[in-house]
């Protein structure tokens, strides 16, 4: 029964994270075009949140169930690195090497920076 509860928490959090990701896509849609801003924003926000959660977990300020719901579920549902990869490939296929390079650089370094900022916020 405990495993079912864990799966349910991940399922619930993942659904909520996916809905947030979808909402970000709708909100950013007017800015979309040649650059996947919505994916960059969703990944950055998810990395910031998971940074805070990781920091809190290191301090034992959140329990395993909260971590499953929020980090594994919510952040996993919201962070879209599979979409990031596909969109970067599409940019390369379209010959938009500068946009593809910017997407790679910004996604990796901005998200890592957000993770570090989240850890600092949680400290």
ZAMAR-390874 format. One record per residue: x, y, z of N, C-alpha, C in turn; residue in three letters. Coordinates in steps of 0.001 Angstrom, whole numbers, plus 500000, padded with zeros to 6 digits. Layout:
REM residues N
XYZXYZXYZALA ...
REM end
This chain:
REM residues 123
500823498798500000500000500000500000500864501262500000UNK 502023501230500666502908502391500712503428502735499326UNK 503737501727498502504198501967497131503111502646496308UNK 501864502215496473500756502836495747500659504318496106UNK 500796504620497390500732506016497855501857506839497236UNK 503044506257497152504181506951496537503907507220495060UNK 503401506222494350503067506407492938501980507455492767UNK 500997507457493671499926508447493599500464509862493789UNK 501400510032494731501991511354494950502737511845493713UNK 503507510958493085504229511321491862503236511642490751UNK 502194510834490631501149511048489628500470512402489823UNK 500083512699491041499405513963491346500323515150491063UNK 501549515081491589502498516167491354502832516329489884UNK 503018515205489187503331515256487754502213515887486945UNK 500988515563487299499846516167486605499799517671486806UNK 500015518098488044500015519539488338501176520244487639UNK 502353519611487647503503520193486962503272520293485463UNK 502672519268484891502375519288483458501363520376483117UNK 500389520557483998499414521631483769500093522995483834UNK 501025523169484758501769524436484834502591524642483573UNK 503248523593483118504045523676481882503166524089480711UNK 501991523485480616501055523816479550500601525271479667UNK 500321525706480896499912527097481122500999528087480742UNK 502241527754481051503358528614480655503416528701479132UNK 503234527568478471503230527556477006502149528456476432UNK 500972528417477027499880529286476565500196530753476825UNK 500748531032478005501047532414478363502157533007477500UNK 503122532185477129504285532649476365504045532552474861UNK 502978531904474466502719531646473044502887532865472137UNK 502440534061472540502652535220471660504133535538471421UNK 505015535130472348506442535392472204507173534286471448UNK 506516533128471323507171532011470647507486532428469207UNK 508073531618468501508466531923467135509696531134466818UNK 510806531821466734512055531162466375512815530627467589UNK 512334530922468794513047530480469994512042529899470993UNK 512342528758471590511407528094472523511446528699473935UNK 510930529908474066510944530606475345510171529859476439UNK 509034529276476098508210528590477107508963527425477728UNK 509659526668476917510423525537477438511556526027478330UNK 512247527064477901513324527636478705512787528117480046UNK 511653528792480042511066529299481281510604528156482181UNK 509925527157481620509455526017482417510636525276483039UNK 511677525023482261512852524336482797513524525155483887UNK 513627526454483690514272527320484677513488527347485983UNK 512185527498485893511348527524487100511428526185487828UNK 511342525084487065511418523760487685512773523553488359UNK 513842524021487732515168523894488341515292524742489594UNK 514704525921489596514702526759490795513955526055491926UNK 512771525535491622511970524845492643512701523620493170UNK 513267522827492263513955521620492717515221521970493500UNK 515824523105493190516952523570493992516533523889495416UNK 515415524587495558514884524890496895514544523589497623UNK 513862522687496934513461521421497559514665520575497956UNK 515687520561497121516905519812497448517569520412498677UNK 517631521728498725518188522394499897517396522082501161UNK 516079522097501039515230521773502192515395520312502605UNK 515514519424501630515714518007501936517055517787502626UNK 518080518527502208519395518416502846519334518845504309UNK 518418519758504606518221520217505985517197519362506727UNK 516679518356506037515619517483506561514378518290506937UNK 514103519337506152512936520187506391511705519704505623UNK 511886518761504707510761518127504027510943516615504116UNK 509831515901504118509894514443504222509864513786502830UNK 509986512495502809510044511749501545508765511916500726UNK 507614511937501369506355512105500642506277513478499979UNK 506703514508500680506714515852500104507677515920498928UNK 508793515258499075509783515240497995509252514503496767UNK 508548513392496988507944512664495862506905513527495149UNK 506061514189495917505014515023495332505591516212494572UNK 506524516922495214506989518192494659508190518065493718UNK 509212517333494120510411517240493285510226516234492159UNK 509940514989492516509789513954491494508556514202490641UNK 507434514485491286506185514674490557506082516026489871UNK 505929517082490667505683518415490103506810518876489186UNK 508041518851489694509166519329488875509400518410487679UNK 509220517110487882509360516176486764508319516404485679UNK 507098516748486109506045517032485130506221518381484448UNK 506814519314485143506962520663484603508226520838483765UNK 509299520204484173510564520344483460510515519511482191UNK 510925520094481120510669519485479817511945519322479005UNK 512906518628479571514152518477478833514002517608477591UNK 513011516736477573512789515990476334512284516931475241UNK 511421517843475602510959518852474650512115519756474249UNK 512936520116475220514123520935474955514995520292473876UNK 515219519008474002516062518301473036515428518314471651UNK 514145518020471602513448517995470309513423519378469668UNK 513183520415470448513133521775469897514512522234469427UNK 515545521853470162516898522201469736517220521510468417UNK 516833520250468303517048519513467057516289520172465904UNK 515074520620466158514292521302465121514985522581464677UNK 515558523316465614516299524530465256517501524190464373UNK 518212523130464730519361522688463927518898522277462537UNK 517820521518462476517287521071461189516859522241460304UNK 516408523314460953515981524511460214517162525413459873UNK 518368524976460246519553525777459953519740526957460879UNK 519015526976461987519097528085462942520114527736464031UNK 521373527680463632522443527265464528522636528220465695UNK 522492529503465473522656530469466554521560530286467607UNK 520327530138467169519214529922468104519379528583468824UNK 519809527546468113520031526239468737521127526327469784UNK 522217527011469452523317527175470397522878527986471616UNK 522123529047471377521619529870472484520697529040473373UNK 519846528212472766518946527364473544519723526374474403UNK 520739525751473827521573524815474587522265525531475746UNK 522921526622475445523687527355476460522775527882477564UNK 521724528593477184520839529189478184520137528125479026UNK 519661527064478386518962526019479140519873525365480160UNK 521069525023479759521971524344480679522482525267481778UNK 522992526427481405523612527305482394522594528070483233UNK 521507528533482617520481529233483389519828528283484391UNK 519527527049483964518898526091484875519847525689485992UNK 521113525520485685522073525203486740522190526372487711UNK 522199527576487174522223528763488030520979528857488908UNK 519827528520488347518586528529489129518625527473490228UNK 519189526316489928519334525280490949520199525795492097UNK 521325526430491772522207526982492796521505528090493591UNK 520745528928492887519983529981493563518946529361494501UNK 518289528307494051517313527618494908517953527046496155UNK 519143526465495992519877525943497157520209527068498129UNK 520603528216497561520954529374498400519717529907499123UNK 518585529950498429517333530408499049516945529489500210UNK 517142528192500014516750527218501032517695527218502228UNK 518889527742502057519900527678503137519580528611504282UNK 
REM end
